[in-house]
Amino acid sequence: MNRRAADLVQTAAVKPLACPDCRHALHPEGQDLVCSDGHRFVCVDGYFDLWPTDSPQPTVDWFATPYGLVYDRAIKERWLARLGGRLGWGADIGKVFKMMDEGVKCRPGEVVLDVPVGGAPPLRSASGRLQGTYIGIDLSPGMLRRAVRERTAKGLDNVLLARADALRLPLRDRSVDRLLCFNGLHVLPDKRTALREFHRVLKPGGQMWGNVVIADTSALGMVVRPWFSRSWLFFHPADPDELEELALASGFTIWDQEVQGSMLFFRGARD
């Protein structure tokens, strides 16, 4: 598995990558990635560990708990996700799968970034659609190992997976054609910094698609969906008005969003 991941750095998959510490280009050295300043990042279990060397490690990996297993199973079994979406968030999760199927489709030379990638559910529809490069970023080793298994099961050679900080993406400026962020912004408390980073790595005309759980303050939402409508542990639901303001302030010139129950679907683009 390490050999397979290391082989990917010899392809176009490594070209968008940049050192998370100094932003210099990364290049292969053996099975590792290194930059001109000597920062080294190793290949672990089929993914590259690109966590910034000067940042503290997360204290708890919630997605390495049974929660991560349940979540991964639920999001990959579409009938189960649709049922859970209706019951838990009052939303049509079929919209998420439609965006996943559209979002993973790309031409040779194009780059799709998925952050946080989780267990890489978009790869389930990638065969024949993904002709460019797919880069999946997550902070959870547990979820990345699931993503590695998904990549292997689909026999995809143009998928690079990395452990990294969404607030310090290991990518060059203006290197990504499309950014996917499914069920991700509500696990990022600092949405302002995240959106600025997402905007930074997008090419001019690049797009960002995804969905996020919102703070549903309606009487029905607070009664029917109390856990999904409030902050708890690693869960930080978004405020729709604030999210739109942050996206536009970060440089997105187009930002369309639709709210269903406790779920918000969005599509944004930059000039």
C-alpha positions as MATLAB code, in Angstrom:
seq = 'MNRRAADLVQTAAVKPLACPDCRHALHPEGQDLVCSDGHRFVCVDGYFDLWPTDSPQPTVDWFATPYGLVYDRAIKERWLARLGGRLGWGADIGKVFKMMDEGVKCRPGEVVLDVPVGGAPPLRSASGRLQGTYIGIDLSPGMLRRAVRERTAKGLDNVLLARADALRLPLRDRSVDRLLCFNGLHVLPDKRTALREFHRVLKPGGQMWGNVVIADTSALGMVVRPWFSRSWLFFHPADPDELEELALASGFTIWDQEVQGSMLFFRGARD';
ca = [
       0.000    0.000    0.000;
       2.857    2.402    0.751;
       4.467    1.515   -2.567;
       1.245    2.300   -4.441;
       0.893    5.682   -2.737;
       4.552    6.507   -3.336;
       4.166    5.661   -7.024;
       1.538    8.389   -7.279;
       4.103   11.108   -6.620;
       5.722   10.263   -9.947;
       2.505   11.291  -11.720;
       0.625   14.555  -12.198;
      -0.996   14.004   -8.785;
       1.938   15.584   -6.946;
       2.127   18.745   -9.049;
      -0.495   20.768   -7.106;
       1.060   19.905   -3.739;
       3.017   22.404   -1.631;
       4.776   22.128    1.698;
       2.337   23.078    4.485;
       5.221   24.734    6.388;
       6.858   26.917    3.728;
       4.599   26.598    0.641;
       7.512   25.427   -1.518;
       6.855   22.702   -4.065;
       7.015   19.102   -2.895;
       8.918   16.455   -4.828;
       9.447   12.722   -4.300;
      12.446   11.298   -2.516;
      12.105    7.572   -2.083;
       8.659    6.958   -0.635;
       8.512   10.396    0.991;
       7.750   13.926   -0.154;
      10.268   16.684    0.548;
      10.573   20.403   -0.179;
      13.596   22.561   -0.948;
      13.755   23.648    2.712;
      14.192   20.046    3.807;
      10.751   19.435    5.307;
       9.959   15.751    4.899;
       6.566   14.064    4.854;
       6.200   10.296    4.948;
       3.866    7.811    3.342;
       1.766    5.961    5.936;
      -0.748    3.179    5.219;
      -1.282    4.357    1.657;
      -1.619    8.092    2.292;
       0.888   10.899    2.838;
       1.122   12.606    6.209;
       1.302   16.307    5.318;
       0.416   17.638    8.744;
       2.366   20.894    9.400;
       5.475   20.109   11.418;
       5.010   23.203   13.586;
       1.343   22.534   14.468;
       0.126   20.506   17.447;
      -1.460   17.182   16.668;
      -5.223   16.853   17.266;
      -5.846   15.451   20.726;
      -8.762   13.201   19.721;
      -9.630   11.543   16.428;
     -13.408   11.269   16.773;
     -13.654    9.479   13.446;
     -11.462    6.647   14.694;
     -14.240    5.835   17.184;
     -17.363    3.761   16.378;
     -18.920    7.045   15.245;
     -16.548    7.101   12.264;
     -17.451    3.540   11.304;
     -21.180    4.271   11.491;
     -20.824    7.528    9.565;
     -18.744    5.931    6.802;
     -21.200    3.062    6.393;
     -24.178    5.424    6.361;
     -22.813    7.877    3.774;
     -21.747    5.065    1.425;
     -25.054    3.191    1.592;
     -27.162    5.702   -0.282;
     -30.551    4.345    0.731;
     -29.479    4.508    4.371;
     -28.115    8.035    3.982;
     -31.359    9.198    2.364;
     -33.366    7.755    5.246;
     -31.028    9.264    7.839;
     -31.108   12.609    6.043;
     -34.878   12.786    6.210;
     -35.058   11.705    9.830;
     -31.989   13.506   11.164;
     -31.867   16.708    9.145;
     -35.169   16.938    7.285;
     -33.279   17.108    3.989;
     -32.979   15.273    0.676;
     -29.495   13.731    0.806;
     -29.985   12.670   -2.782;
     -28.800   16.202   -3.641;
     -25.459   15.409   -1.995;
     -25.005   12.260   -4.075;
     -25.869   14.149   -7.249;
     -23.168   16.714   -6.417;
     -20.691   13.927   -5.622;
     -21.338   12.243   -8.965;
     -21.012   15.551  -10.818;
     -18.111   16.791   -8.733;
     -15.779   13.848   -9.256;
     -16.113   14.146  -13.029;
     -13.097   15.905  -14.546;
     -10.981   15.983  -17.697;
      -7.275   15.094  -17.986;
      -5.176   17.817  -16.394;
      -7.932   19.006  -14.069;
      -7.646   18.763  -10.275;
     -10.486   17.982   -7.874;
      -9.845   18.550   -4.158;
     -12.089   16.828   -1.613;
     -11.767   18.204    1.927;
     -12.471   16.644    4.332;
     -12.441   13.502    2.238;
     -13.583   11.107    4.968;
     -13.827    7.617    3.506;
     -13.967    9.097   -0.035;
     -17.611    8.339   -0.895;
     -17.360   10.235   -4.246;
     -14.951    7.546   -5.494;
     -17.848    5.109   -5.650;
     -18.973    6.812   -8.856;
     -15.503    7.808  -10.119;
     -14.879    5.023  -12.644;
     -15.023    6.530  -16.118;
     -15.716   10.003  -14.720;
     -12.426   10.824  -13.017;
      -9.892   11.454  -15.775;
      -7.856   14.138  -14.016;
      -6.457   14.134  -10.470;
      -8.437   13.676   -7.250;
      -6.758   14.811   -4.022;
      -8.430   13.882   -0.749;
      -7.479   15.695    2.470;
      -8.503   14.749    6.005;
      -7.067   14.973    9.518;
      -8.346   11.546   10.583;
      -6.020    8.572    9.940;
      -8.996    6.278   10.485;
     -11.022    7.868    7.719;
      -8.028    8.068    5.389;
      -7.440    4.340    5.736;
     -11.053    3.831    4.651;
     -10.435    6.159    1.700;
      -7.353    4.112    0.758;
      -9.476    0.951    0.730;
     -12.049    2.698   -1.472;
      -9.324    3.787   -3.906;
      -7.942    0.245   -4.035;
     -11.370   -1.323   -4.512;
     -12.058    0.939   -7.488;
      -8.574    0.433   -8.953;
      -7.965    4.173   -9.319;
      -4.437    5.360  -10.087;
      -5.089    9.105  -10.135;
      -6.161    9.511   -6.504;
      -3.768   10.967   -3.937;
      -4.776   10.961   -0.258;
      -3.125   12.985    2.475;
      -3.502   13.788    6.143;
      -3.437   17.565    6.439;
      -4.972   20.593    8.112;
      -7.908   22.127    6.223;
      -6.826   25.514    7.584;
      -3.317   25.119    6.066;
      -3.894   23.180    2.885;
      -0.724   21.628    1.376;
      -1.531   22.952   -2.089;
      -0.192   25.692   -4.300;
      -2.151   28.872   -4.874;
      -4.643   28.584   -7.726;
      -4.013   24.886   -8.338;
      -7.511   23.363   -8.003;
     -10.331   23.354  -10.567;
     -13.085   22.161   -8.217;
     -13.257   21.837   -4.444;
     -15.718   19.437   -2.828;
     -16.700   19.869    0.807;
     -19.390   17.394    1.836;
     -20.445   17.243    5.486;
     -17.247   19.131    6.288;
     -17.759   22.740    7.324;
     -19.710   21.747   10.434;
     -16.607   19.998   11.819;
     -14.483   23.118   11.227;
     -15.057   25.725   13.953;
     -12.997   28.386   12.127;
     -15.042   28.684    8.961;
     -13.560   32.067    8.048;
     -10.024   30.661    7.748;
     -11.278   27.537    5.992;
     -13.107   29.522    3.317;
     -10.084   31.753    2.760;
      -7.918   28.674    2.252;
     -10.459   27.123   -0.092;
     -10.537   30.331   -2.135;
      -6.714   30.514   -2.172;
      -6.220   27.114   -3.784;
      -8.959   27.478   -6.416;
      -7.992   28.527   -9.916;
      -9.702   31.590  -11.411;
     -13.147   30.352  -12.353;
     -12.787   27.429   -9.939;
     -15.840   26.169   -8.104;
     -16.656   24.914   -4.627;
     -19.586   22.546   -4.025;
     -20.880   20.943   -0.867;
     -23.275   20.823    2.023;
     -23.193   21.658    5.717;
     -25.403   21.101    8.751;
     -26.836   24.388   10.005;
     -28.044   25.601   13.371;
     -31.779   25.013   12.990;
     -33.362   27.420   15.489;
     -36.943   26.756   14.405;
     -39.242   25.247   17.004;
     -39.550   22.044   14.965;
     -35.818   21.797   14.416;
     -34.936   22.203   18.076;
     -37.471   19.567   19.107;
     -36.993   16.988   16.340;
     -33.273   17.523   15.645;
     -31.765   18.752   18.940;
     -28.350   17.080   18.546;
     -27.913   18.084   14.923;
     -29.003   21.673   15.507;
     -26.500   22.620   18.215;
     -22.762   22.650   18.794;
     -21.360   19.663   20.695;
     -17.921   18.063   20.892;
     -16.496   18.359   17.323;
     -19.808   19.506   15.809;
     -20.155   23.197   14.850;
     -23.273   23.836   12.722;
     -23.143   26.833   10.405;
     -25.349   29.905   10.373;
     -26.661   30.396    6.799;
     -26.419   34.212    6.774;
     -22.977   34.202    8.359;
     -21.723   31.523    5.967;
     -22.767   33.552    2.939;
     -21.113   36.674    4.350;
     -17.891   34.780    5.064;
     -17.832   33.232    1.589;
     -18.235   36.599   -0.143;
     -15.698   38.225    2.197;
     -13.235   35.420    1.346;
     -13.385   36.327   -2.336;
     -16.091   34.076   -3.754;
     -17.944   36.156   -6.342;
     -20.749   33.626   -6.737;
     -22.350   31.935   -3.776;
     -25.687   30.133   -4.103;
     -27.195   28.223   -1.209;
     -30.397   26.342   -0.455;
     -31.665   25.350    2.984;
     -33.653   22.195    3.673;
     -34.420   21.514    7.314;
     -31.077   21.483    9.134;
     -29.038   21.123    5.933;
     -27.611   23.777    3.614;
     -26.449   22.981    0.066;
     -24.055   25.430   -1.601;
     -22.211   26.135   -4.831;
     -19.651   28.914   -5.052;
     -17.142   30.197   -7.582;
     -14.282   32.689   -7.735;
     -13.202   35.039  -10.519;
];
